[in-house]
Amino acid sequence: MGYEPGFEGIALEAADAVARALVRARPPGGIRIRPVRENGPDLLRRANRLIALLTEASAGLDEPDRSAAVAAVGRAFAALGPRQAGALVTAADGPSAVPVPPPPAELTPAAEAAYRDLFVRCLGGRTAPDGNSARGDDPRAAADAEAAAAFEEQYARYVAGAQGRVQLYGLTLSQDRQDWSLDLAYISLAVSGGEFLEEPGLQGSVKAEVALNATERVLLRGPAGSGKSTLVKWLALNAARNSFGPQLPDWNGLVPFVLPLRSFNSPAGLPRPQDWLGATGVPLPPPEGWIAGLLASGRALVLIDGVDEVPPRLRDRTESWLRALLTEYPAARFVVTTRHSAVPEDWLAAHGFTSLALLPMDRDDVGAFITHWHASARAEAGGEGEGPERDLLDRYEKALLEAVGSRRDLGRLATNPLMCALLCALNRDRRMHLPRARKELYDTALDMLLIRRDSERDISGVEGVYLSRDEQTLLLQRLAYWLIRNGQVEASAEEAIGMIAASLDSMPQVKAQGSAQTVFRHLLIRSGLLREPVPGSVLFVHQTFQDYLGAKAAVEARDFGVLVRNAHEYTWDNVVRMAVGHARPDERAYLLRELIARADQSEPDRSRLVLLAAACLEHAPELDPEVRREVTARTALLLPPRTPGQAEELAKAGELVLELLPEPAGLVEAEAAATIRTAALVGGDRALQVIAGFRTDDRYEAARELSDAWGRFPVDVYADTVLADAPMNTAHLHVRTPGQLRALDRLRHVRRLHVTWDGPIPPEIVRRRDLESLTLHRNPRLADLSPLAGQSALRHLGVLDCPQVTGIEVVGELRADSLAFGYLRDDLSLAPLAGAAGLRSLVIGFEPEQRRIGDVPAADSLTALHLWQGARRMTLDGIERWPRVEKLTVAGSGQYRQLVRSLPLRGLTALQIRHAAPVSAGALLPYERLGRLVLIRCALEGSLEALREFPALRRLVLSECLGTVDLSPLAPVEQLVIELRRGTHVRGTELIPPERLVRRD
């Protein structure tokens, strides 16, 4: 039976009412300790499931009985209070039948029977034959619910304590304090991911919290030291405390489970959910079925840390375990972390994961980190001498902030939290005299940790062992190299002691001081480089130190063949680079020649090995000029870069690549954009000159990169050198800092701004009466838009991710013909759109008061309508009132089904479908004027052959579509260009000419 007109709207409203009642439900006698957000993830997931349930379960009933029964169910649930709803939920879980509220008198017998059945199905229980039941207040069920709530609160307190502290490198030198408040130390970092949102006005990088809020499953990638594990701790802490702010409001109420994969590398296998707490060292036995219940209900936040820390031989086992969890518990949220090359970027795309990459820190991030680090150091300073020490820390902070802003060598080192922490610690330790090279930085850090921190505090021989720096380094590097060769990051204490014992025979001066176990305990407690995550296990405090020491051991053993054979493996990248730094000039020349020779022999790994050799040059202060020329020439063959990923790889080669980057002339748009990004990631004066060569390029992708690069250079210098001559007619100039706001006075020609701020609209923006396009983005405290009332030149206004905005009445005082509202407060009214005369383009990306699109009072002149994922629960009822709409975006399966069944807008020329399943190409045939079709995260049904029947279709875009898409039926369509974005698996590409196939990663 088909969908009757208007039925989907009725089903949507009923599902919403049922979901809200179930989320509010309080068990009899229970006390809700943890607050529940009625617009949170549990509500949305329940509502989506209930729409399908109500639709399918009522399919055998004719209209109007079908709509009447479903509407009655919605009204019945809407009338329930929290305790009434809780009693019904308890009854549904018990042996007795569920007490169904009396049906409305106007229902026919058939509709009444359907009403009773649907009501009970929504609860998951069973009804009595007469519609009434025994009492639903089963004491045992109520007691179990109350015990589960009490345990949840106890577990939350434990997680908040366990995850609320973090080791800040350089501040853990005292045995009295080994960790610090994560609230004080955490800074929000940027990820690549703006493009996955596919929303106009968003830049290529966004803060991690914004990207996480847009998806429920994330694969988070980043190199060692980039902050992956710290972000996991921050997510767990805030979930446990229910303290996510306006950037992640829907994550409040989730229960976190932190699963470090390095702890599960034993032959015993990976734990089932009921064993998670015990396997991760949580000393709290959960109630039976508690974890499984949270996973099934969608309230579990599963944080799986370190896919790269799983040995390659066990990775298939880990993948199978993870896929089984995803299949069994589809409603749970998952965040999985890994280094970049451990798994493909689209590793979990088929399961709905969005791949995000942590980006190198920009100047603002570095400044924020230095400020946070010194704030923690001031908190440490106490007791006698507290005042002078804090004064010194103020000086150290100011000097370091100035140094990283002015010294090119330090700016290149300060790219991730680990390196920034090293700089902070050494700046303090060496009284503001900092090393200039990466190897010198690590050498100095080891010297500080292994010797100076104890000797300067007159601490030695605490365990009865006196080890020199060289003795400690020798023992530690053997452990590090063993871990690297075996693909591990963690060893058992027994294995570590065994390695030490084998070394002591050749170190009699150490053997005389104690047993291997005594030496091991000394290294664990005093070296500052090892830690014991659980009793009986040991690992390095950071992977970077393991790589550094392991590389030193490999060079001393002359294992150059081992290094070259493993150079294609992601886990050996840092090891090979650091080995070049440790090696003598003749050894590093030999190693680099062998890398190039292997690149010639290995087609699949050629580019990767050449780029690795190029990146090694930074670590080679002395090198045979012929070898340097050969590496440089090979790198030049990989230019120009064409994608952001290629830009990031090239930038690892450092300043060398700046001399090789092509001139702007002749580059296509993607090449120009990637070249700008490469230079920005390298940074420095020479990079600024490279970027300046592109300053007049106004193609969208290039202009967007020019905007994004601003944060990586001194504000005023970049504004004068680059932006003063940049037209910025296609992209928005992204403004994030007070300094950038002040610089706008010198950039009067720039009339398209994207402002990320925290607070009221800045006066620098209000004063600009000549702005043509303005996007206000990620402003958690913005409430009032009225200061924009005088912007008479404004043609586009976007308000995105500003959850405190109270109204959009200002649109009636503007002349804008394009408006975009996304991620605002649910139930905000769009009624003021009635005053926006001449509106041509409208974006809705939240759930407004108007649930039917036809109730939105937009002007009849509308030609483009875009419903983003946040508006997926709106219905398309009444959309035919805008017959001029030619560009349309729909989100969710419900909107897609309405579009293909009611066929409201036959004149569409561009259509974007998001998050819908199943999507059939044949169902779109009535839209014969389509020239552009975009499918994002859709599951396709059947063949794409029907697209051959679209005479005007010129572009097909596929992004993160599920499964494998067969493109072979489209080979004969000569005029069709197919654009493949990341996360889409395809076959049949060999039949498509290269000029018709565009790949964007």
N, C-alpha and C positions, 0 to 999 in steps of 0.2 A: 504493500500500500504506500502511496506517495505522501509527500508532505503537503498538507492543506495550507492555503494562504493564511498567514498569521499564526500557524500552530507553533512554529519555532520560537516566536516571541513569547507565547504563553508558556512553553516548556522552559525557556530561559528564565523567565520570572519565577516560575515554580521551583526550579532547581536552585536558584539563588536563595529563595526563602527557606528551603529545606537545609541547604548548606549552612546558612547563618544560624539556624536553630541548633543544628548539630554541633557547630563550633562553640556556641554559647552553653551547651548542655553541661550541667553540674550534677554529678551523681548524688543520690539521696544521702544527706548527712555529710557530704564531702565538702571540703574547703578548697577552693581554687587558689593555690599558692602562686602559681606563675600566670601572669596576665596573658590573655589571648587577644590577638588583633583580629577583628572581624573582617578585615580586608587582607588578611595574611595568606600565606601559601596554602595552609590547610583548607581554607575556604575555597580558594580558586580550584584546587584539585578536586575537592568534593563536588563542587558545582559542575565541573566538566564531566565527571563520571555520572552525575545524576541526570544531566541532560540526555546522555545516551540511554540511561536506564529508563527514564520516563518515556522517551521516544519509542524505544524498542518494545517495552512492556505494554504499551497502549496501541501498538500498530494494528491489532486485530479489531479495533473498535472504530465504528463509523463516526463521522462528524454529524452533528455538533457534540455528541456524547464524549468524544475523545478529548476535545479541548475543555469541556466542562469538568470532566473528571480530573484532568491534570491541574487545572486552575484551582479546583477545590482542595487538592493536596497541598498546593502552595499556600493557600489561605490558612489551612489548618496548622501547618508548621509555623507560619508567621505569628499565629496567636499564642504559641507556646512560650512560657517563661523558661528561664534556665533550669529550674528544678523540675518542671514538668517534662522538659526535653530530656533531662538526665534520667528521670524515672523510666521514660520510654526506651532510652538507650540501654539501661540496665535490664529492662524486661526483655528486650530483643536478644540479649546475651544469655538469658536464663531459659529454664525449661518450659515456662508458661507462655501462653499466647499473649500477644501484644494488645493492650487496650486502645482501640482505634476511636478517635473522637467521632461523634455523630456526624453523618454526612449532611450537606445542605438539603433542604426539603425539595428543592426544584430539580434535583437530579432524577433521571429516569432510572428504572431498576438496573439496566445494563451499566449506566454510568456510575451508579452507587456501588455495584459490585467491583467495578474497575477502580473506583476511588479507594475502597478498603484494601484491595490487593496492592495498589501502587503505594499507599501509605506505609504498609508493612515492608514492602520491598525496599523502600528508602531507608528503613531502619535496619534491614538485613535480618528481620525476625520472622515470625509466623503468626497468623491471625487465627482466632477461634472461629468455629463455623458460624456462630451468630454475630460475629463482629465484636463481641465483648470478650473479656478475658479475666483470668484470675489476676490477683495483685501482682504487679511487676516489681515489687520492692524486695527482691531476693536478698536476704541479709548477707549471704556469702559473697554474692557479686558486688554488693556495695562495699563490703570489707576489703575485697581484693582491689577494687578501684581506689579506695582510700590508701591502702598500703602502697600501691603503685605510685600515687601522687607523692606520698611521703618519701619514697625511695628516689623519685625523680629530683626532689628538692635536695636530698642528701648527695646524690650524684652530682648535681649542678654545683654545689658548694665545693666538692672535691675537685672537679674539673677547673673551676675558677681559681682554686689555689694552685693546682698543678701547672696550668697553662698561663697563669698570670705573671710569671717571672721569665726573664730572658737573660742569657749571658751577653753582656756587652764587652766586646773584645777590648782589653786594656783596662777594664774596670773590675776584673775578677782576679786581681793579683793578691787580694787579701783572703786568707782562709776564713775570716770572720763573715765575709759576704761573697757569695758565688754568683748571685743573680740579682736582677733589678726589675723594677716594675715595668711591665710591658706597656702600660698606659703612658708612662713617661718616655719610653724609648721608641715606641712605634711611630713610623711616618708612613703615610699613604704613598705608594709608588704607582707609576703609570704602566699600563699594558697596551700592547697593540691590540686593537679590537674595535675601534670606532667603526671600521668598515663592516664588521659583521652585523652591526645594527642596521645597516643599509638605510640610514636616515639622513636627510639633507641637513647640512649645518654642523654635523658632528665631525670632529677631526679624526685623524688616523690613530691617535693615542687618547686614552681616557684613563682616569684613575681606576684602580682595581675594583673598588667598591661599586662604581657605576656599572662596569662590565659584568660583575657578579650578579647585580640586581636584575640584569636583563636576561638571565638564563639560569636554569636549574641544574645543569650539568656542565662542569668546566674541566678541561684539561689545561692546567697552568704550567707553562714551560719557562725555563730560565736557566742561565749558567750557574755554576757554583758561586755562592756568595751574593746572589741577586735578591734574596729575601723570601724565597718560597716557603721555607719551614717557619719563618717568623710570621708570615701571613696566615699560615695554617693555625698557629698558636693564637693569633689575634681573632680569627674567626671562632675558634673553640671558646675562647675567653668570653667574647661578647654573646655567643649563643648561650653559654652557661649562666651568664648574668642577665640575660634578656635585655642587653643594653645597646643593641644596634641603633644607630642614629637614623636620620632621615634619608641617608643614602641607601640603606638596606633595611627598610622598615619591615618588609615581609619575612625577614629572617628571625625576628623575635618570636619566641615560642618554639624554636627548633631545639632538638637535643643533640649535642655534638658527640661524635665518636672519632677519636684521633687514632689512626692505624698507620704507624711507621713501618713500611714494608721491610726495612732492614732487619726488623725483629722476627721476620717469618721466613728466613732463608734456610731453615733446617729441613731435613728430609721429612719431618712430620707433616709438612704441608701448612696451608693457610687456615686460619680458624673460621668456624661457622659463627654467625652472629651471636648465638648464645654464649660463645666462648671469648668474645672480644675483650671484655673487661679483664678477665684473668690473663689473657695473652699479652695485654699491654701493661700489666702491672698495677691495675686498679684493684685495690683491696676491698671491693664491695661486691658481694654476691647479689645479682639482680633477681627480682621476682621472675618466676617461670613465665616465659613468653613475652616479657616486657620489651626486650630489644626488637624482637620480630614484630610486635604490635606497633612500635614506633615507626619501623621501616615500612610496614604495610599502610599505615595511615598517612605517610608523607611528612611526619614530624621529625624524622631522623636526618641529621646533617652528617654525612659520612665523609671524613677528611682523610684521604689516602695519600700518604706522603712518601715520595721517593721511588718512583718506578725505576729510575736510573740506578738505585742502590740494590736492585735485584740482579744477581748474576745472570748473564745471558742464557745460561743453560736452564734457568728456572723461570725465564720470562714467559714462556708459553703457559706454564702452570699458573702464573699470576694472572695472565690475561683471561684464562678460562674461569678462574675464580671470580674475577671482577665481572665478567659477562654474565655469569650465573647469578650474581647479586643483582645486576641491573634487570635481568629478566624476571627474577622472582619478586623484586621490590621496585616496580617502575615509578612509584610515587615519591621515593626518597630523593633527597638532594645529594649530589656527589661533587666533590672537588678532588681532583687527582693531580699531583705535582710530579714533574720530571725534568731532567735536563733536556735540552733541545733535541739532541740526536738519538736519544735512547729509544724512542718510538717515532713513527711517522706522525706528522702534524694532524692527519685525519684518522689517527689510530682508533678513536672511539666515535667518530662522526656518525656512523650507522646507528649508534645508540643515543643520538641526540646531544652529544657533547659539543660545546663550543671551545675551540682551541684559542687560548690567550697566551701571549708571551710577555713576560716582565721586561721592560725596556731599561736601557742604561739610565742612570740617574741624570737629570738635567741640573742646571745651576741652582735652581730653586730647591730641588730635592737635596742636593749636597749641602746647601746652606741650612736647610731644616734639620738634616741629620746631625751636622756639627753642633747646632744649637741644642738638640735633644741630648746628645752625648755629654756635652758640658753641663747641662742641667742635671743629669744623673751624677756626674762627677761632683758637682756642688752639693748634691744630696748626700754623697759619701763623706765629704769633708765634715768632720765634727770634732768635738773635744778641743783640746788645747791647740792653738794655732789655727783655729777654724777661720777667723777673719782673714789673715794673710793668705791662706791657701785658696780661699774663694776669690780674693783679689787676683792672685796669680792665674786662676782658671779663667777669669774674665779676660785677662791679657792674652792667654793662650787661644781662647776662642776668637777674639778679634783678629789676632795675627794669622790664624789658620784660615779664617774666612777671606782675609785679604790675599793670602798666599794662593789659595786654590782659584781665586778669581784672576790673578795676575800671572802666575807661573804656569806656563804651558805644560811642563812635565808633570806637575801635580794635578792639573786639570784632567790629564789623560789617565792618571791613576785612579782618580776618584770617580768611578763609574758604577759602583755597587756598594751595598751597605758594609760588606766585609772590608773592602779597601778603604772606605771612609773611616771605619772604626780603627783600622791600623794607623792611618794618618793621624787621627785624633790622639791615639795612645802614644805614638812616637813623638808627636809634637809636644806633648806634655812631658814625656820621659827625657827628651833631648833638649828641652828648654827652647823650643821653636827652631831647632836646626834639623831640617828634614832631608832624607835621602832623595835622590833625583831619579833613580831607576828602579824598576819593579824588583829585580833580583836583590838590589841593595836594601830595598824596603823589607823584603822577607828575611834577609840576613840579619838586619837590625832587629826585627821583631823577634827572631829566634834568640838572638843574644839577650834581649830584654827578658824574655820568658825563661830561658834555660839557666842564666847565670845572674844577671844584674838584679832581678827582682828580689832574689833571696840574699845575695851578698850585700847589697846596699841596705837591706833591712836586718843584716847580721843574723840571717837564718841559714843554717847549714847543718847537715848531718842529723836532721830530726829523726830519720829512720835508721840512723847508724851507717849511712852510705854517703860518701863524698864523691860525686861524679863531676868531671870537667865538662865543658861545653862539647868538646869533640867526642867524649865518651857517650854522653847522652845522645848526641846527634847520630852517632854510629848505630846505637841500639834502636833508636826510633826509625831511622831510615830503612833498616832491614825489615822492621815490621811493616812500614809503609809500602815497600816494594813487594813484599809478600802479598799484602792485600790487593795491590794493583794487579799483579800477575794472576791472581785467583779471582778477579772480578768481584771483590768484596769491599765493603766499607767497615765491616765490623768483624772482630775475631773473638773467640772465647778467651777467657783469661788463661785457660789451660794451654791453648795454642800460643799465646803471647809469651807465657813463661817458658814454654818449650823452645821458642826461638831465642830467647835470652840465654837459656841454659846452653844452647849450641854455640852461642857467641862467647860465653865466658871462658872457654878453654883457650881462646886466643887473646883474652883480656885478663891476665892473672891479677893485675892490680885491682880490678873490680871484683873478681871472684873471691879475693881474699877478704872482702868487706862483708860478704853475706851470700845467701842463696839466691838463685834466680828469682824466687818468689819475693824476696826482700827487695831486690833491685826493681822488680816489676812494680811493687807498691810505691817505691820511691818515685819512679817515673810517672806513675798514675797521679800521685798526690802533688809532687813538686814541679814537674816539667811544665805544667800549664798547657800542654798540647794533647793530652789524653783525657778522656772522661769515661765513666762507667754508667751507661744508660740504665742498666739493670744489673744486679749482682751477677758476677760471672761472665760479663761481657765487656769489651773495650773497643773504642773507636777514637779517631782523632777529633778534636774539637771542631775542626772544619776540614772539608774535603781538600781545600786548597793547600793546607799544610801537608796532608798526605801526599798530594801530587808533587809538591816541591821536594819533600824528602825522598820520595820514591824515585824521582828523576835523578837526584844526586846519587842514589845507590846504583841506578842503571848505568850512569856515566862511569862511576868508579869501577863497575864490573865490566865496562866496555861492551855492554849489551846493545850495541847500536842496531844489530840485526833484529833484536826483539822489538825495539822502538819502531823501526820501519815497518815490520810485519803487522804491527798493531795500530799503525798511525791512522788507519781508516775508521777505527772504533772511536766513538764519541768520548769514552772514558779515558782515552789516552791523549786527547787534544792538549790539555794543560801539561801533561807529563812530557810530551815531545817538545813543546815550547820551552819549558823550564830546563829540559835536558840541554837544549842549545845554549842556554845561559850558563849552565854549570860546566859545559865542555870547554876544552882548550881550543884555540883557533883551528888547528888542523883537524881536531875531532868534529867540530861543528861543521866545517866545510865538507867532510866526508858524510856526515849525517844528512845534510841538505842535498848533496848530490844523489844520495841513495833515495831520498824522498822523491826527487824529480824523476829518477829512473823508474821508480815504482809507479809513479803517475803515468809514465809513458806506456807501461805494461798493463794498466788497469783502467779500461774505459769507464766502468761505472763510478770509480772513485777518483777520476783524473782531476776534475775541478776542485774537489775537496782537498786532495793532497797538495795541489799547487797553492791553494789559498793558505793551507797550513804552513807550507814552506815560507810563504810571504809573511805570515804573522810571526814566524820565528825570527825574522830579520830584526825585529824590535829588540830581541833578547841577545843579539850578537854584536857587541860593541867593537869587535875586531873580526874581520872575515875576508877571505880571499876575494878580491874585487871581481874576478871572473865568475865566481859562484853567485855573488850578489847580482851581477848583470844577468845571469841566466835565470835566476828566480824572478827578477823584475820583468824580463821579457816574457816569461811564461804567464805571469800575472796579467800583463797587458792584453794577452789574447782573450782573457775572460771579460773584457770590457767592451761596451758599456754595460753596467748592471741594468736589469730590466724589471726587477721586482724588489719590494722591501726586504725580503729574505736575502737576496743576493747582495743588497746594499749592506746589510748587517754583517754578512760574512766578509765582504771586502774591507769593511771598516776595521776589522780585527788586525789587518796588516799594518795599521797605523799610518804615519805620514807618508810612507812609501807610496801608497795608493793615490795620494793627492797629485803626485807628479804624473800619474798615468791616466787620470780621469779625462774624458774627452771634452773638447770645447762644445758649447751649446749648439752650434750650427749643425743641422742635419739630424739631430736626435728627435725621435718620435716622443710623444708626450710621456709615456711610461719610462723611457730611458732618461729623459731629462729629470723627472721626479726622483728616480732611484739614484741618479748621480748627485742631486742636491742632498738627499738623505745620507748618502755615503759620506760626503764631506762634513755634514753636520755631526754625524756620529764620531768622526775623527776629531773635529774641533780644532781650535787654534787660529792664528792669524792667517796662515796659508789657506786653511779651509774656508775662512771667511772670504778670501779673495776668489776662491773657486765659486762659491755661492753667489758672490756679487756678479759674476759673469752671466748668471741666469736671472738677474733681478727684473728684467723687462719681459720675461716669459709669462704670459697671462693665461696659458692653458691651465685648466682647473687643477689637475694633479700636481703640476709643477708649482703653481701658486700656493696650493695647500702645503706643500713641503717647505716653501719659503716662509710661510706663516709658522709652521711647527718649529722650524729651526731657531726662531727668535729666542726661545728659552735656553738655548745652549751657548749663547754668546752674551757679552756685556750689552745691556739694554740699549744704551745710547749709541754705542759704536755700530751695532747692527742696524738700528733705525736709520742712521746717517748713511751707512755704506750700502745697505740693501733696500730697505723699505722705502726710503725717500724716493726711489725711482721705480718702485714696484706698482703697477697699475691697480692690482687687486680688484679687478672688475668681475671675476668669476668666483674666486674663493673668498672666504671670510678671513680677516686678520684676527688671530686668536689672542685675546688679552687676558692674562691671568694674575698679574702682579701690580702693586702700586706703581712701580717704576715704569711698567709698560703703559699704564693709564696716563701717567704724566707725559710720556713720550708722544701721546696722540696729538698734543698741541703742535708738534712738528710734522705731523703726518695728516694734514688737513685734506689731502686728496683721497685718503682711504675712507670710503663711505660704507663699507661692509664689515661689520664687527661681530665677533663671537666672543662673548664675555663670560668667563667663569669666575664667580665671585662668591662672597659669603656675607650677605647683609643687604641693605637697601641698594637701589640702583645708584652707582657712583655718580657724583656730580659731574665728573669729566664726561660721562655719557649723556647725562641730561642736558648739558650745555650744547652738545653737538646737534644743532637743529638741521644739519644737512645730511644726516645719515639716511641711506637708502635701504639698508638691510641690517637688522639687528637680531641676534640670537642670544638670549639669556639662558645660561646652561649651568646645571649643577650648583644651584644656589639654595642651600637648606634654610636660609633665614629670610629670603625675599618674600614679602607678603603683599606689598602694594605696587601695582603697576601704573598708578595714576601719574607719577612724574613724567611719563612718556607722552602725556597728552599734547604737548606742544610740538611733537615731531611731525611736522606737516609734510616733510619730504619722504617719510618712511613708507616703503612699498612692501616690505616683508618684515614680519615680527614673528620670532619663534620663542616660545617659553617652554623649556625642556628640563625636566627633573628639578622642579622648584615646588616641593610639596606643600609649602606654607602659603602659596598664593591664594588669596581669598576671593578674587573675582577678576573677570576680564572686561569689565565695563569700558576700559580705556579704548577698546577697538572702535567704539562708536565715535571717538574723537580723532581717529586717524584716517588716512586715505589709503591704507594698505590694501592691496589686492591679493596678498598672500599671507596666510596665517598658519602657524603650526603650534599645537599645544600637546605636549607629551609628558607622561609621568607626573601629572599633577594630582591634587587631592581628588579621590573618588567622590562622585556626586556633585562636583562643581558644575554649575549651570552654564550652558552655552547660549542661554537666551540673549545675552548682549550681542550676539552675532547678527541679530535683526537690524542693528544699527550700522553694520559694516557694508555699506552700499558698494557695489562694483566688485565684490569679492570673487576671485577667479580660482584660487587654489586654497584648499583647506586640508590640514593634517590634524587628525584626532588620535592621540596615543594614550588615552586614559579612559576610565569608565565615567562618563559624565552623568548628570541627572537625567538627561534624555537617553533612554535605552533603545529607542527606535531611531535610525538615522533620519527618517523622514520628519521627526519632531525637532530636528536641529534647524533653527530658522536662518539658514545661510541663503544668500542672495540667489536669484534665479540665474545669474550670470556665471555660476560655478562651472568650470571646465575641467578641474582636477580635484579628486577627492581621494585621500589616502588614510586608511584606517590601519594604524600600527597594532602591534601585538597587545598593547595595553587596552585597546578598544575591541578586542576579539569577541567580547560577550555582547556587544551591540548587535542588533539585527539590521538587516538591509531593508526592512519594511519601509516603504515610502521613498526609496531612493530614486524612483522614476520621476520624481518632481524636478530633477535636474537633467533634463534630456540633453543638455549641451556637454555633459561630462564625457571627455575623451580619454582621460588618464585616471585609472582607478587602482587602488591597493586594497586588498581584503586580507584579513588575518583569521586563521582558525578554520576548522572544518565546517562549522555552522554557516559562516558567511559564504564560504565557497559553494556549499550545497545550494544555498538560496540563489546565488549568482547563476548557477547552471540550470536551475529548475524554473526559476521565474523569468530569466532572461530579460532583466529590466533595461539594460543600456546597450542596445545593439550597435551603437556608433563608436564603441571603444576603439582607440588606436594603440593604447599602451595599457597593459594589465600586469600587475604584480600580485602574486598569491604567496602568502606566508603561512608556514606551520599548518598545512592542511594535509589530510590523508583520508581516502585515496584520491589522487587527482588524475583525471582522465583527459588526455589530449582531445579525444573525440567529443567530450562534453562541451568543449569550447568552440566547436565548429560554427555555431550561430554568430559568434563574434568575428565575422569574416573580414573586418577592416583592420584587425590587429596587425600592427607593424613591429611591436616589441612585446615580448612575453618574458617575465622574470618569475622564476620559481625558487623560493627560499625555504629550505627545510621542509620540503614536501615529499611525500611518498607517492611515487608515480604508479599508476595502474595501467597495465597494457602497454602497447607500443606507442612510440612518438610518430608513427606513420601518418596519423591524421593531420599533423602540422604541415604536411606537404600540400594540403588543400587550402591553405591560407595564402591568397595571392599577394597580399601586401607585407607578409611577415619578413622582416629583414634582420632581426636580432633575437636570439634566444639566450637567456642568462640562467644558468643553473648554479645554485649555491647551497652547499651542505645538504643536498637532497639524499634521502635515505636509499640504501641499496645500491645496485649497479645499474646505470642508465645506458641503454643501447642506443648509440647515435647513428648506427648504420642506415636506418630508414631515411635519414635526412641527408645522406650523401648526394642524392641527385638534385637537391634544392640549391641551385648555384648562387642565388642571391642572398642566402641565409648565412649570417655570421653567428657562430656559437661561442659564447663566453663562459668559460668554466672557472668558477671561483672555488676557493679551498674547501676541502671536505666533500667533494662530489666525485664518486667513483664512476668511471665510464668505460665503455668498450666500443669498438668500431671506429676509433679515431683515425686508424690507418687509412680509412676510406674518405676522410675529410681533408681537402687541400689545406696546407698550412696557413694560407692567407685567410681562410674562413674559420680558423680555430684560435681563440684568444684565451690564454691562461693567466689568471691572476691569483697569486698566493697571498 
